[in-house]
């Protein structure tokens, strides 16, 4: 029941943003205005830093759960192993949602529609939502759930937020792509956790009744 309510809320939020950000002309105008302000007036001396942040996403998304998994098995800690698998499942959910939405909405990259946008590279996949941002927030949420300390949570989400900014700074995504990517990534991590908890509780209740 809890998982179903969460899925419905996430679907509702995403649907609103898809409607507002991908179909409305006024939203598109606001999107490109914000993107131009960020991209065309950026500090170009920081381009290398922004590229580094962008390129850190997929390695970090893989390293974090693998490190947890190895540490858990070495320490024979079932909780760490369980959480590592949940993080991997969260990445799987995020992959399905992110790329499913990309090809369902099929929004062109901003530099293909607006030639004045200075892009970092030419990607062939659709723009909405931002995959780098969704994976960054999925990873940050998983890390923060494992280690709910301010000195872990703040850097994790700061990294994810700056990754999202870098995607606009480098001309790769609209602001709405980044915003929805953050929602999808965070939601995917929690969906994996809530889904597993629901299945565990259901199994416990079934075993208890027996």
PyMOL CGO cylinders between C-alpha atoms (Angstrom):
from pymol import cmd
from pymol.cgo import CYLINDER

trace = [
    CYLINDER, 0.00, 0.00, 0.00, 2.81, 2.39, 0.94, 0.3, 1, 1, 1, 1, 1, 1,
    CYLINDER, 2.81, 2.39, 0.94, 4.72, 1.54, -2.25, 0.3, 1, 1, 1, 1, 1, 1,
    CYLINDER, 4.72, 1.54, -2.25, 1.59, 2.03, -4.36, 0.3, 1, 1, 1, 1, 1, 1,
    CYLINDER, 1.59, 2.03, -4.36, 0.93, 5.47, -2.87, 0.3, 1, 1, 1, 1, 1, 1,
    CYLINDER, 0.93, 5.47, -2.87, 4.57, 6.44, -3.46, 0.3, 1, 1, 1, 1, 1, 1,
    CYLINDER, 4.57, 6.44, -3.46, 4.44, 5.27, -7.08, 0.3, 1, 1, 1, 1, 1, 1,
    CYLINDER, 4.44, 5.27, -7.08, 1.21, 7.18, -7.67, 0.3, 1, 1, 1, 1, 1, 1,
    CYLINDER, 1.21, 7.18, -7.67, 2.66, 10.37, -6.17, 0.3, 1, 1, 1, 1, 1, 1,
    CYLINDER, 2.66, 10.37, -6.17, 5.87, 10.03, -8.19, 0.3, 1, 1, 1, 1, 1, 1,
    CYLINDER, 5.87, 10.03, -8.19, 3.89, 9.37, -11.37, 0.3, 1, 1, 1, 1, 1, 1,
    CYLINDER, 3.89, 9.37, -11.37, 1.69, 12.40, -10.64, 0.3, 1, 1, 1, 1, 1, 1,
    CYLINDER, 1.69, 12.40, -10.64, 4.67, 14.70, -10.10, 0.3, 1, 1, 1, 1, 1, 1,
    CYLINDER, 4.67, 14.70, -10.10, 6.47, 13.46, -13.19, 0.3, 1, 1, 1, 1, 1, 1,
    CYLINDER, 6.47, 13.46, -13.19, 3.30, 13.77, -15.27, 0.3, 1, 1, 1, 1, 1, 1,
    CYLINDER, 3.30, 13.77, -15.27, 2.92, 17.41, -14.23, 0.3, 1, 1, 1, 1, 1, 1,
    CYLINDER, 2.92, 17.41, -14.23, 6.49, 18.22, -15.21, 0.3, 1, 1, 1, 1, 1, 1,
    CYLINDER, 6.49, 18.22, -15.21, 6.21, 16.33, -18.48, 0.3, 1, 1, 1, 1, 1, 1,
    CYLINDER, 6.21, 16.33, -18.48, 3.07, 18.32, -19.28, 0.3, 1, 1, 1, 1, 1, 1,
    CYLINDER, 3.07, 18.32, -19.28, 4.47, 21.69, -18.23, 0.3, 1, 1, 1, 1, 1, 1,
    CYLINDER, 4.47, 21.69, -18.23, 8.05, 21.31, -19.41, 0.3, 1, 1, 1, 1, 1, 1,
    CYLINDER, 8.05, 21.31, -19.41, 7.74, 19.21, -22.54, 0.3, 1, 1, 1, 1, 1, 1,
    CYLINDER, 7.74, 19.21, -22.54, 4.49, 20.40, -24.15, 0.3, 1, 1, 1, 1, 1, 1,
    CYLINDER, 4.49, 20.40, -24.15, 3.82, 24.00, -23.12, 0.3, 1, 1, 1, 1, 1, 1,
    CYLINDER, 3.82, 24.00, -23.12, 5.29, 26.75, -25.29, 0.3, 1, 1, 1, 1, 1, 1,
    CYLINDER, 5.29, 26.75, -25.29, 5.58, 29.15, -22.34, 0.3, 1, 1, 1, 1, 1, 1,
    CYLINDER, 5.58, 29.15, -22.34, 7.55, 26.60, -20.35, 0.3, 1, 1, 1, 1, 1, 1,
    CYLINDER, 7.55, 26.60, -20.35, 9.83, 26.01, -23.34, 0.3, 1, 1, 1, 1, 1, 1,
    CYLINDER, 9.83, 26.01, -23.34, 10.51, 29.73, -23.59, 0.3, 1, 1, 1, 1, 1, 1,
    CYLINDER, 10.51, 29.73, -23.59, 11.39, 29.94, -19.89, 0.3, 1, 1, 1, 1, 1, 1,
    CYLINDER, 11.39, 29.94, -19.89, 13.57, 26.84, -20.23, 0.3, 1, 1, 1, 1, 1, 1,
    CYLINDER, 13.57, 26.84, -20.23, 15.67, 28.25, -23.06, 0.3, 1, 1, 1, 1, 1, 1,
    CYLINDER, 15.67, 28.25, -23.06, 15.95, 31.68, -21.39, 0.3, 1, 1, 1, 1, 1, 1,
    CYLINDER, 15.95, 31.68, -21.39, 17.37, 30.13, -18.22, 0.3, 1, 1, 1, 1, 1, 1,
    CYLINDER, 17.37, 30.13, -18.22, 19.62, 27.81, -20.20, 0.3, 1, 1, 1, 1, 1, 1,
    CYLINDER, 19.62, 27.81, -20.20, 21.01, 30.67, -22.31, 0.3, 1, 1, 1, 1, 1, 1,
    CYLINDER, 21.01, 30.67, -22.31, 21.68, 32.70, -19.19, 0.3, 1, 1, 1, 1, 1, 1,
    CYLINDER, 21.68, 32.70, -19.19, 23.64, 29.80, -17.66, 0.3, 1, 1, 1, 1, 1, 1,
    CYLINDER, 23.64, 29.80, -17.66, 25.38, 28.50, -20.78, 0.3, 1, 1, 1, 1, 1, 1,
    CYLINDER, 25.38, 28.50, -20.78, 26.22, 31.66, -22.70, 0.3, 1, 1, 1, 1, 1, 1,
    CYLINDER, 26.22, 31.66, -22.70, 27.32, 33.66, -19.64, 0.3, 1, 1, 1, 1, 1, 1,
    CYLINDER, 27.32, 33.66, -19.64, 29.26, 30.87, -17.93, 0.3, 1, 1, 1, 1, 1, 1,
    CYLINDER, 29.26, 30.87, -17.93, 32.81, 31.18, -16.66, 0.3, 1, 1, 1, 1, 1, 1,
    CYLINDER, 32.81, 31.18, -16.66, 34.58, 29.25, -19.41, 0.3, 1, 1, 1, 1, 1, 1,
    CYLINDER, 34.58, 29.25, -19.41, 37.66, 28.75, -17.25, 0.3, 1, 1, 1, 1, 1, 1,
    CYLINDER, 37.66, 28.75, -17.25, 35.53, 26.31, -15.23, 0.3, 1, 1, 1, 1, 1, 1,
    CYLINDER, 35.53, 26.31, -15.23, 34.57, 24.20, -18.25, 0.3, 1, 1, 1, 1, 1, 1,
    CYLINDER, 34.57, 24.20, -18.25, 37.16, 21.58, -17.31, 0.3, 1, 1, 1, 1, 1, 1,
    CYLINDER, 37.16, 21.58, -17.31, 35.72, 21.30, -13.79, 0.3, 1, 1, 1, 1, 1, 1,
    CYLINDER, 35.72, 21.30, -13.79, 32.19, 20.99, -15.14, 0.3, 1, 1, 1, 1, 1, 1,
    CYLINDER, 32.19, 20.99, -15.14, 33.25, 18.29, -17.60, 0.3, 1, 1, 1, 1, 1, 1,
    CYLINDER, 33.25, 18.29, -17.60, 34.98, 16.43, -14.77, 0.3, 1, 1, 1, 1, 1, 1,
    CYLINDER, 34.98, 16.43, -14.77, 31.81, 16.55, -12.66, 0.3, 1, 1, 1, 1, 1, 1,
    CYLINDER, 31.81, 16.55, -12.66, 29.71, 15.35, -15.56, 0.3, 1, 1, 1, 1, 1, 1,
    CYLINDER, 29.71, 15.35, -15.56, 32.12, 12.50, -16.29, 0.3, 1, 1, 1, 1, 1, 1,
    CYLINDER, 32.12, 12.50, -16.29, 32.21, 11.43, -12.63, 0.3, 1, 1, 1, 1, 1, 1,
    CYLINDER, 32.21, 11.43, -12.63, 28.56, 10.34, -12.57, 0.3, 1, 1, 1, 1, 1, 1,
    CYLINDER, 28.56, 10.34, -12.57, 28.57, 6.88, -14.10, 0.3, 1, 1, 1, 1, 1, 1,
    CYLINDER, 28.57, 6.88, -14.10, 31.84, 5.72, -12.43, 0.3, 1, 1, 1, 1, 1, 1,
    CYLINDER, 31.84, 5.72, -12.43, 30.54, 6.94, -9.05, 0.3, 1, 1, 1, 1, 1, 1,
    CYLINDER, 30.54, 6.94, -9.05, 27.17, 5.27, -9.59, 0.3, 1, 1, 1, 1, 1, 1,
    CYLINDER, 27.17, 5.27, -9.59, 28.93, 1.95, -10.11, 0.3, 1, 1, 1, 1, 1, 1,
    CYLINDER, 28.93, 1.95, -10.11, 31.69, 2.30, -7.54, 0.3, 1, 1, 1, 1, 1, 1,
    CYLINDER, 31.69, 2.30, -7.54, 29.46, 3.13, -4.55, 0.3, 1, 1, 1, 1, 1, 1,
    CYLINDER, 29.46, 3.13, -4.55, 27.27, -0.02, -4.51, 0.3, 1, 1, 1, 1, 1, 1,
    CYLINDER, 27.27, -0.02, -4.51, 30.19, -2.28, -5.50, 0.3, 1, 1, 1, 1, 1, 1,
    CYLINDER, 30.19, -2.28, -5.50, 32.27, -0.88, -2.62, 0.3, 1, 1, 1, 1, 1, 1,
    CYLINDER, 32.27, -0.88, -2.62, 29.33, -1.47, -0.25, 0.3, 1, 1, 1, 1, 1, 1,
    CYLINDER, 29.33, -1.47, -0.25, 28.87, -4.99, -1.55, 0.3, 1, 1, 1, 1, 1, 1,
    CYLINDER, 28.87, -4.99, -1.55, 32.54, -5.91, -1.16, 0.3, 1, 1, 1, 1, 1, 1,
    CYLINDER, 32.54, -5.91, -1.16, 32.70, -4.33, 2.31, 0.3, 1, 1, 1, 1, 1, 1,
    CYLINDER, 32.70, -4.33, 2.31, 29.54, -6.10, 3.39, 0.3, 1, 1, 1, 1, 1, 1,
    CYLINDER, 29.54, -6.10, 3.39, 30.71, -9.54, 2.28, 0.3, 1, 1, 1, 1, 1, 1,
    CYLINDER, 30.71, -9.54, 2.28, 34.16, -9.03, 3.81, 0.3, 1, 1, 1, 1, 1, 1,
    CYLINDER, 34.16, -9.03, 3.81, 32.66, -8.01, 7.14, 0.3, 1, 1, 1, 1, 1, 1,
    CYLINDER, 32.66, -8.01, 7.14, 29.89, -10.61, 6.89, 0.3, 1, 1, 1, 1, 1, 1,
    CYLINDER, 29.89, -10.61, 6.89, 27.46, -7.77, 7.50, 0.3, 1, 1, 1, 1, 1, 1,
    CYLINDER, 27.46, -7.77, 7.50, 24.04, -8.66, 6.12, 0.3, 1, 1, 1, 1, 1, 1,
    CYLINDER, 24.04, -8.66, 6.12, 22.71, -5.11, 6.50, 0.3, 1, 1, 1, 1, 1, 1,
    CYLINDER, 22.71, -5.11, 6.50, 25.46, -3.61, 4.34, 0.3, 1, 1, 1, 1, 1, 1,
    CYLINDER, 25.46, -3.61, 4.34, 25.06, -6.33, 1.72, 0.3, 1, 1, 1, 1, 1, 1,
    CYLINDER, 25.06, -6.33, 1.72, 21.29, -5.83, 1.68, 0.3, 1, 1, 1, 1, 1, 1,
    CYLINDER, 21.29, -5.83, 1.68, 21.62, -2.06, 1.30, 0.3, 1, 1, 1, 1, 1, 1,
    CYLINDER, 21.62, -2.06, 1.30, 24.17, -2.48, -1.50, 0.3, 1, 1, 1, 1, 1, 1,
    CYLINDER, 24.17, -2.48, -1.50, 21.77, -4.70, -3.45, 0.3, 1, 1, 1, 1, 1, 1,
    CYLINDER, 21.77, -4.70, -3.45, 18.98, -2.20, -2.84, 0.3, 1, 1, 1, 1, 1, 1,
    CYLINDER, 18.98, -2.20, -2.84, 21.22, 0.53, -4.27, 0.3, 1, 1, 1, 1, 1, 1,
    CYLINDER, 21.22, 0.53, -4.27, 21.88, -1.60, -7.36, 0.3, 1, 1, 1, 1, 1, 1,
    CYLINDER, 21.88, -1.60, -7.36, 18.14, -2.19, -7.74, 0.3, 1, 1, 1, 1, 1, 1,
    CYLINDER, 18.14, -2.19, -7.74, 17.59, 1.57, -7.40, 0.3, 1, 1, 1, 1, 1, 1,
    CYLINDER, 17.59, 1.57, -7.40, 19.98, 2.15, -10.29, 0.3, 1, 1, 1, 1, 1, 1,
    CYLINDER, 19.98, 2.15, -10.29, 18.06, -0.44, -12.30, 0.3, 1, 1, 1, 1, 1, 1,
    CYLINDER, 18.06, -0.44, -12.30, 14.75, 1.30, -11.60, 0.3, 1, 1, 1, 1, 1, 1,
    CYLINDER, 14.75, 1.30, -11.60, 16.34, 4.63, -12.46, 0.3, 1, 1, 1, 1, 1, 1,
    CYLINDER, 16.34, 4.63, -12.46, 17.65, 3.29, -15.77, 0.3, 1, 1, 1, 1, 1, 1,
    CYLINDER, 17.65, 3.29, -15.77, 14.21, 2.02, -16.77, 0.3, 1, 1, 1, 1, 1, 1,
    CYLINDER, 14.21, 2.02, -16.77, 12.39, 5.21, -15.75, 0.3, 1, 1, 1, 1, 1, 1,
    CYLINDER, 12.39, 5.21, -15.75, 14.97, 7.62, -17.18, 0.3, 1, 1, 1, 1, 1, 1,
    CYLINDER, 14.97, 7.62, -17.18, 15.40, 6.02, -20.57, 0.3, 1, 1, 1, 1, 1, 1,
    CYLINDER, 15.40, 6.02, -20.57, 11.74, 5.05, -20.78, 0.3, 1, 1, 1, 1, 1, 1,
    CYLINDER, 11.74, 5.05, -20.78, 10.80, 8.71, -20.34, 0.3, 1, 1, 1, 1, 1, 1,
    CYLINDER, 10.80, 8.71, -20.34, 13.53, 9.86, -22.73, 0.3, 1, 1, 1, 1, 1, 1,
    CYLINDER, 13.53, 9.86, -22.73, 12.17, 7.88, -25.64, 0.3, 1, 1, 1, 1, 1, 1,
    CYLINDER, 12.17, 7.88, -25.64, 8.51, 8.37, -24.67, 0.3, 1, 1, 1, 1, 1, 1,
    CYLINDER, 8.51, 8.37, -24.67, 8.85, 12.18, -24.64, 0.3, 1, 1, 1, 1, 1, 1,
    CYLINDER, 8.85, 12.18, -24.64, 11.60, 12.23, -27.32, 0.3, 1, 1, 1, 1, 1, 1,
    CYLINDER, 11.60, 12.23, -27.32, 12.67, 15.82, -26.70, 0.3, 1, 1, 1, 1, 1, 1,
    CYLINDER, 12.67, 15.82, -26.70, 15.54, 17.12, -28.83, 0.3, 1, 1, 1, 1, 1, 1,
    CYLINDER, 15.54, 17.12, -28.83, 18.71, 18.34, -27.18, 0.3, 1, 1, 1, 1, 1, 1,
    CYLINDER, 18.71, 18.34, -27.18, 18.76, 22.13, -26.75, 0.3, 1, 1, 1, 1, 1, 1,
    CYLINDER, 18.76, 22.13, -26.75, 21.77, 22.65, -29.03, 0.3, 1, 1, 1, 1, 1, 1,
    CYLINDER, 21.77, 22.65, -29.03, 19.95, 20.89, -31.87, 0.3, 1, 1, 1, 1, 1, 1,
    CYLINDER, 19.95, 20.89, -31.87, 16.98, 23.24, -31.58, 0.3, 1, 1, 1, 1, 1, 1,
    CYLINDER, 16.98, 23.24, -31.58, 18.96, 26.39, -30.70, 0.3, 1, 1, 1, 1, 1, 1,
    CYLINDER, 18.96, 26.39, -30.70, 22.30, 26.59, -32.57, 0.3, 1, 1, 1, 1, 1, 1,
    CYLINDER, 22.30, 26.59, -32.57, 23.58, 29.39, -30.32, 0.3, 1, 1, 1, 1, 1, 1,
    CYLINDER, 23.58, 29.39, -30.32, 23.84, 26.98, -27.36, 0.3, 1, 1, 1, 1, 1, 1,
    CYLINDER, 23.84, 26.98, -27.36, 27.46, 25.98, -26.81, 0.3, 1, 1, 1, 1, 1, 1,
    CYLINDER, 27.46, 25.98, -26.81, 27.43, 22.23, -26.14, 0.3, 1, 1, 1, 1, 1, 1,
    CYLINDER, 27.43, 22.23, -26.14, 30.11, 20.04, -24.62, 0.3, 1, 1, 1, 1, 1, 1,
    CYLINDER, 30.11, 20.04, -24.62, 29.51, 17.12, -26.98, 0.3, 1, 1, 1, 1, 1, 1,
    CYLINDER, 29.51, 17.12, -26.98, 26.94, 15.75, -29.41, 0.3, 1, 1, 1, 1, 1, 1,
    CYLINDER, 26.94, 15.75, -29.41, 24.76, 13.12, -27.74, 0.3, 1, 1, 1, 1, 1, 1,
    CYLINDER, 24.76, 13.12, -27.74, 22.30, 11.14, -29.84, 0.3, 1, 1, 1, 1, 1, 1,
    CYLINDER, 22.30, 11.14, -29.84, 19.77, 10.20, -27.15, 0.3, 1, 1, 1, 1, 1, 1,
    CYLINDER, 19.77, 10.20, -27.15, 16.79, 12.48, -26.28, 0.3, 1, 1, 1, 1, 1, 1,
    CYLINDER, 16.79, 12.48, -26.28, 17.11, 15.27, -23.74, 0.3, 1, 1, 1, 1, 1, 1,
    CYLINDER, 17.11, 15.27, -23.74, 14.26, 14.77, -21.24, 0.3, 1, 1, 1, 1, 1, 1,
    CYLINDER, 14.26, 14.77, -21.24, 15.03, 13.91, -18.47, 0.3, 1, 1, 1, 1, 1, 1,
    CYLINDER, 15.03, 13.91, -18.47, 18.75, 14.32, -17.74, 0.3, 1, 1, 1, 1, 1, 1,
    CYLINDER, 18.75, 14.32, -17.74, 20.30, 10.88, -17.25, 0.3, 1, 1, 1, 1, 1, 1,
    CYLINDER, 20.30, 10.88, -17.25, 23.45, 12.21, -15.59, 0.3, 1, 1, 1, 1, 1, 1,
    CYLINDER, 23.45, 12.21, -15.59, 21.33, 14.13, -13.08, 0.3, 1, 1, 1, 1, 1, 1,
    CYLINDER, 21.33, 14.13, -13.08, 19.02, 11.21, -12.35, 0.3, 1, 1, 1, 1, 1, 1,
    CYLINDER, 19.02, 11.21, -12.35, 21.95, 8.84, -11.72, 0.3, 1, 1, 1, 1, 1, 1,
    CYLINDER, 21.95, 8.84, -11.72, 23.72, 11.43, -9.57, 0.3, 1, 1, 1, 1, 1, 1,
    CYLINDER, 23.72, 11.43, -9.57, 20.66, 11.94, -7.36, 0.3, 1, 1, 1, 1, 1, 1,
    CYLINDER, 20.66, 11.94, -7.36, 19.95, 8.21, -7.21, 0.3, 1, 1, 1, 1, 1, 1,
    CYLINDER, 19.95, 8.21, -7.21, 23.51, 7.63, -5.98, 0.3, 1, 1, 1, 1, 1, 1,
    CYLINDER, 23.51, 7.63, -5.98, 23.40, 10.56, -3.54, 0.3, 1, 1, 1, 1, 1, 1,
    CYLINDER, 23.40, 10.56, -3.54, 20.12, 9.29, -2.08, 0.3, 1, 1, 1, 1, 1, 1,
    CYLINDER, 20.12, 9.29, -2.08, 21.52, 5.78, -1.63, 0.3, 1, 1, 1, 1, 1, 1,
    CYLINDER, 21.52, 5.78, -1.63, 24.67, 7.10, 0.06, 0.3, 1, 1, 1, 1, 1, 1,
    CYLINDER, 24.67, 7.10, 0.06, 22.66, 9.38, 2.33, 0.3, 1, 1, 1, 1, 1, 1,
    CYLINDER, 22.66, 9.38, 2.33, 20.38, 6.56, 3.37, 0.3, 1, 1, 1, 1, 1, 1,
    CYLINDER, 20.38, 6.56, 3.37, 23.31, 4.32, 4.32, 0.3, 1, 1, 1, 1, 1, 1,
    CYLINDER, 23.31, 4.32, 4.32, 25.16, 7.06, 6.19, 0.3, 1, 1, 1, 1, 1, 1,
    CYLINDER, 25.16, 7.06, 6.19, 22.60, 9.61, 7.44, 0.3, 1, 1, 1, 1, 1, 1,
    CYLINDER, 22.60, 9.61, 7.44, 25.22, 12.01, 8.80, 0.3, 1, 1, 1, 1, 1, 1,
    CYLINDER, 25.22, 12.01, 8.80, 25.28, 15.65, 7.76, 0.3, 1, 1, 1, 1, 1, 1,
    CYLINDER, 25.28, 15.65, 7.76, 28.93, 15.38, 6.66, 0.3, 1, 1, 1, 1, 1, 1,
    CYLINDER, 28.93, 15.38, 6.66, 27.89, 12.65, 4.21, 0.3, 1, 1, 1, 1, 1, 1,
    CYLINDER, 27.89, 12.65, 4.21, 24.44, 13.91, 3.16, 0.3, 1, 1, 1, 1, 1, 1,
    CYLINDER, 24.44, 13.91, 3.16, 25.50, 17.49, 2.41, 0.3, 1, 1, 1, 1, 1, 1,
    CYLINDER, 25.50, 17.49, 2.41, 28.49, 16.61, 0.16, 0.3, 1, 1, 1, 1, 1, 1,
    CYLINDER, 28.49, 16.61, 0.16, 26.50, 13.85, -1.59, 0.3, 1, 1, 1, 1, 1, 1,
    CYLINDER, 26.50, 13.85, -1.59, 23.61, 16.10, -2.55, 0.3, 1, 1, 1, 1, 1, 1,
    CYLINDER, 23.61, 16.10, -2.55, 25.92, 19.04, -3.27, 0.3, 1, 1, 1, 1, 1, 1,
    CYLINDER, 25.92, 19.04, -3.27, 27.78, 16.84, -5.77, 0.3, 1, 1, 1, 1, 1, 1,
    CYLINDER, 27.78, 16.84, -5.77, 24.49, 15.72, -7.34, 0.3, 1, 1, 1, 1, 1, 1,
    CYLINDER, 24.49, 15.72, -7.34, 23.18, 19.30, -7.56, 0.3, 1, 1, 1, 1, 1, 1,
    CYLINDER, 23.18, 19.30, -7.56, 26.40, 20.60, -9.14, 0.3, 1, 1, 1, 1, 1, 1,
    CYLINDER, 26.40, 20.60, -9.14, 26.31, 17.72, -11.63, 0.3, 1, 1, 1, 1, 1, 1,
    CYLINDER, 26.31, 17.72, -11.63, 22.82, 18.87, -12.60, 0.3, 1, 1, 1, 1, 1, 1,
    CYLINDER, 22.82, 18.87, -12.60, 24.08, 22.44, -12.98, 0.3, 1, 1, 1, 1, 1, 1,
    CYLINDER, 24.08, 22.44, -12.98, 27.01, 21.22, -15.09, 0.3, 1, 1, 1, 1, 1, 1,
    CYLINDER, 27.01, 21.22, -15.09, 24.59, 19.69, -17.59, 0.3, 1, 1, 1, 1, 1, 1,
    CYLINDER, 24.59, 19.69, -17.59, 23.12, 23.15, -18.21, 0.3, 1, 1, 1, 1, 1, 1,
    CYLINDER, 23.12, 23.15, -18.21, 26.47, 24.92, -18.00, 0.3, 1, 1, 1, 1, 1, 1,
    CYLINDER, 26.47, 24.92, -18.00, 27.79, 22.62, -20.74, 0.3, 1, 1, 1, 1, 1, 1,
    CYLINDER, 27.79, 22.62, -20.74, 24.69, 23.16, -22.89, 0.3, 1, 1, 1, 1, 1, 1,
    CYLINDER, 24.69, 23.16, -22.89, 23.53, 19.54, -22.74, 0.3, 1, 1, 1, 1, 1, 1,
    CYLINDER, 23.53, 19.54, -22.74, 20.13, 19.93, -21.05, 0.3, 1, 1, 1, 1, 1, 1,
    CYLINDER, 20.13, 19.93, -21.05, 17.27, 22.30, -20.35, 0.3, 1, 1, 1, 1, 1, 1,
    CYLINDER, 17.27, 22.30, -20.35, 16.57, 23.22, -16.69, 0.3, 1, 1, 1, 1, 1, 1,
    CYLINDER, 16.57, 23.22, -16.69, 13.39, 21.11, -16.75, 0.3, 1, 1, 1, 1, 1, 1,
    CYLINDER, 13.39, 21.11, -16.75, 15.43, 18.08, -17.90, 0.3, 1, 1, 1, 1, 1, 1,
    CYLINDER, 15.43, 18.08, -17.90, 17.65, 18.50, -14.86, 0.3, 1, 1, 1, 1, 1, 1,
    CYLINDER, 17.65, 18.50, -14.86, 14.80, 19.11, -12.41, 0.3, 1, 1, 1, 1, 1, 1,
    CYLINDER, 14.80, 19.11, -12.41, 12.85, 16.03, -13.48, 0.3, 1, 1, 1, 1, 1, 1,
    CYLINDER, 12.85, 16.03, -13.48, 16.08, 14.01, -13.59, 0.3, 1, 1, 1, 1, 1, 1,
    CYLINDER, 16.08, 14.01, -13.59, 16.66, 14.88, -9.92, 0.3, 1, 1, 1, 1, 1, 1,
    CYLINDER, 16.66, 14.88, -9.92, 13.11, 13.79, -9.04, 0.3, 1, 1, 1, 1, 1, 1,
    CYLINDER, 13.11, 13.79, -9.04, 13.40, 10.54, -10.97, 0.3, 1, 1, 1, 1, 1, 1,
    CYLINDER, 13.40, 10.54, -10.97, 16.79, 9.67, -9.46, 0.3, 1, 1, 1, 1, 1, 1,
    CYLINDER, 16.79, 9.67, -9.46, 15.71, 10.38, -5.88, 0.3, 1, 1, 1, 1, 1, 1,
    CYLINDER, 15.71, 10.38, -5.88, 12.41, 8.58, -6.38, 0.3, 1, 1, 1, 1, 1, 1,
    CYLINDER, 12.41, 8.58, -6.38, 14.09, 5.53, -7.91, 0.3, 1, 1, 1, 1, 1, 1,
    CYLINDER, 14.09, 5.53, -7.91, 16.40, 5.05, -4.94, 0.3, 1, 1, 1, 1, 1, 1,
    CYLINDER, 16.40, 5.05, -4.94, 13.49, 5.26, -2.49, 0.3, 1, 1, 1, 1, 1, 1,
    CYLINDER, 13.49, 5.26, -2.49, 11.25, 3.11, -4.66, 0.3, 1, 1, 1, 1, 1, 1,
    CYLINDER, 11.25, 3.11, -4.66, 13.80, 0.28, -4.46, 0.3, 1, 1, 1, 1, 1, 1,
    CYLINDER, 13.80, 0.28, -4.46, 13.96, 0.62, -0.66, 0.3, 1, 1, 1, 1, 1, 1,
    CYLINDER, 13.96, 0.62, -0.66, 10.20, 0.83, -0.12, 0.3, 1, 1, 1, 1, 1, 1,
    CYLINDER, 10.20, 0.83, -0.12, 9.55, -1.99, -2.57, 0.3, 1, 1, 1, 1, 1, 1,
    CYLINDER, 9.55, -1.99, -2.57, 11.96, -4.32, -0.79, 0.3, 1, 1, 1, 1, 1, 1,
    CYLINDER, 11.96, -4.32, -0.79, 10.60, -3.39, 2.62, 0.3, 1, 1, 1, 1, 1, 1,
    CYLINDER, 10.60, -3.39, 2.62, 7.09, -4.08, 1.40, 0.3, 1, 1, 1, 1, 1, 1,
    CYLINDER, 7.09, -4.08, 1.40, 8.10, -7.51, 0.06, 0.3, 1, 1, 1, 1, 1, 1,
    CYLINDER, 8.10, -7.51, 0.06, 9.95, -8.32, 3.29, 0.3, 1, 1, 1, 1, 1, 1,
    CYLINDER, 9.95, -8.32, 3.29, 6.95, -7.36, 5.44, 0.3, 1, 1, 1, 1, 1, 1,
    CYLINDER, 6.95, -7.36, 5.44, 4.64, -9.36, 3.21, 0.3, 1, 1, 1, 1, 1, 1,
    CYLINDER, 4.64, -9.36, 3.21, 6.90, -12.41, 3.50, 0.3, 1, 1, 1, 1, 1, 1,
    CYLINDER, 6.90, -12.41, 3.50, 7.11, -11.99, 7.29, 0.3, 1, 1, 1, 1, 1, 1,
    CYLINDER, 7.11, -11.99, 7.29, 3.32, -11.75, 7.61, 0.3, 1, 1, 1, 1, 1, 1,
    CYLINDER, 3.32, -11.75, 7.61, 2.84, -14.79, 5.38, 0.3, 1, 1, 1, 1, 1, 1,
    CYLINDER, 2.84, -14.79, 5.38, 5.37, -16.83, 7.36, 0.3, 1, 1, 1, 1, 1, 1,
    CYLINDER, 5.37, -16.83, 7.36, 3.85, -15.66, 10.66, 0.3, 1, 1, 1, 1, 1, 1,
    CYLINDER, 3.85, -15.66, 10.66, 0.36, -16.75, 9.60, 0.3, 1, 1, 1, 1, 1, 1,
    CYLINDER, 0.36, -16.75, 9.60, 1.72, -20.17, 8.67, 0.3, 1, 1, 1, 1, 1, 1,
]
cmd.load_cgo(trace, "trace")
